[in-house]
């Protein structure tokens, strides 16, 4: 058995920055620091942070956060009205929003005319998308895929600007198809490719890896959007693909493959990647 690791995988800058911010806050303030929404889409990493004293508050239950608490804004960011609520509760807010998500928020907030139309590609239930919707002051249309893009119908007498942008972890190939479709309908559309380079780098590295292996293991949380997209790409381009959260989920059938590739989502800690690699080596 030969194990080949992807050249790009694991923690992205934004996630690492948020985790480090949480660990520093826990050291400084002790137990009882809140994360507004799950800090990281990886159950193993989240469990470790909870054991150190991190509390998770659902965005819909922000009222349960005690006045004067320390609250971390995760990498996905949140809507501005939630920040205001925390400030009114006299909370210490540690903003760990990924700089690329922050740039997306500022871009959305620029288009304030009632005639402007913002079209966002992304997962409708994802924290980043929900947060971006909170910055929209005009018409905000959210689509998840090409099929939904085909159904977009804007007024024929448009006076404002049409802007297409994306969730930072969206699939680059899907965005490209949607861009072509909407450009053919609305030539005046402004396209802002706001997909994080780290997302594209992981996808490209994965495609390269698929051509070199017989089986591919994608490591990451089951609720991680970018991990799920990596897995989808792996399934489409490799003979056998598997999505696992940690080494305990490696199946015995993996033994029958000679060359096994490993990649991991942007919220997968280095520690878990190493444990998976070690487990595979022990199966030889």
Beta strands, then each sheet from edge to edge (+ up, - down):
strand 1: 2-5
strand 2: 34-36
strand 3: 55-57
strand 4: 70-73
strand 5: 92-95
strand 6: 117-121
strand 7: 139-143
strand 8: 162-166
strand 9: 190-191
strand 10: 215-219
strand 11: 240-244
strand 12: 259-264
sheet 1: 1+ 12+ 10+ 11+
sheet 2: 3+ 2+ 4+ 5+
sheet 3: 7+ 6+ 8+ 9+
end
